[in-house]
Amino acid sequence: MTALTVRLPNSVHQKIKELAARDDISVNQFIASAAAEKMASVMTLDYLKSEASKGKRSDFEHYLNIVPDAPAQEGDERV
């Protein structure tokens, strides 16, 4: 495991301590979890952008055109 020094404003540090205590975890666990969540979010966005770049407008329109033109089923109407 790697040690890392991070400078935080006092107000942020205090709020992290409060939230960690509320969840009955250490400040280190709280920060590690927050960093992992942010990392997962960024990696997911990168993946989705990569997948989206592989799409073709013509494929989208093809499948959109084969959807039947029918009224919405009961309960699915626009409000």
N, C-alpha and C positions, 0 to 999 in steps of 0.2 A: 504494500500500500504506500502511496505517496503522501507526504505532508505538504500542505500548501498554505501559505499565509495570504489572507485576503483582508483588505481594509474595507470596512463597512461604516457607514454613518451610524452614530450611536442609536438613533431612532430605529434603524433597520435591524441592528443587532438585538435591541431590546424586543422588538416585535417577533423576531425569529425565536428568541428564548421563550417568549410567552407561547407561541404556537407549538414549539417543540414540547414544552411542558404539558400543554393541553393534550397532545397526542402521546404523551408518556414516552418520548424518545429523546435522544441527546441532540444537541445543536449540530454536532457533526453528522448524525444520521439525517437530520432535517435538511441540511445543506447538500449532502450527497444525493438524497432523494430528489431535491429540487433540480440539481444539476442533471441528474439522469432523466428526469421528465423533460427538461428543456432540450437535451440531446435527442431524445426520442422524437420530440416535436419537429425539430429541424431535420432530422433524418427522414421522417415521414413526408415532410413537405418536399424534400429533395427527390424522394422516390416518386411521389405523385407527379411532380413536374417532369421527371424523366419519362414516366409512363404516358403522360399527356402529350409529350413531344412526339411520341410514336404514332399518335392517332392521326387519321386522315378525315378531313371534312366530308369527303365523298362517301366514306364508309358510314359516318354518322347519318348523313342524309339518306343513304340507302335503307338503313334500318328504321329510320324515322318514317320513311314513306311506306313501309310495310305494316305499320301499326294501323289497325282498323279505325276508320272514322266513325265512331259510335259515341252516343251520349255517355256521360259519366254514370257509373253504377250508383245506386242509392247510397248515400253517405259519403261519396267522393266528390260531390258537387263543389264548385267554387262558392265561396261565401261572399 
